[in-house]
Amino acid sequence: MHKQTDSSKPLAVGLQEAARLLGISKSLAYKLAATGEIPTIAMGERRKIVPMAAIEKLVAKWED
């Protein structure tokens, strides 16, 4: 379940969804998360989520 803002945009998504949004493979998303290039928030021992703000910053950075 995603926490929603007033505009129905999730505040954070799972790594698989982040990979889809960024147009990269799940494998690359997990590698970038492991190196810290994709910032994540731990939700328990196994689940990690990515803030949408971080995804938007990455897209802007990669566009430059």
N, C-alpha and C positions, 0 to 999 in steps of 0.2 A: 504494500500500500504506500502510495506517495503522499506526502504532505502537500497540500495545494495552496496557492495564493489566490487572491480574489479573481485573477484573470485565468484561473484553472491551469496555470503553468506549474509543474512540479518544482519544488525547491531543490530536490536531489533525485538522482536516478541510480540504478545499479550499474555495475561496470559493463555488462552486456549492452544495456541501453545506451550508455555513454559511448561505447564503441560504434554503435549504429549511428548515433547523432554526429559523431566525428568523422564517419566514413572510413573507419579503420577496422581491422580484424579484432576479434575478441582476444586473440593471443597477444597482439601488439598492445591492446589496452591494458592487459594484465602486466605486461613487461613495463610499460610506462608508469603504471601505478606502483610497481615494485621499486622503480628508481625515483619515484616522487614527482615525475613530470606531470602526471595526472594526480592531483591531490584527492585523497579519499578520507572518508570518515568511517571508522570501524563501528559496525553494528553487531556486537557480539564477537565471537572468536573467528568466524568465517566470513560473514557478509560485510562487504564494503560498499559504500555509496559515494557518489561523486556530486558535489554541489553544482547546480546549473550555472552559477556564476563562474565557477572554475572552467566549465566547458566553454562558456562564452569567451572567457579570457584566452583559452587555448586557441580557439578558432581565430580570434583577432591576431594573436601572436603568429600563428601559422600562415595567415594571409599576408603578413608583412614581408 
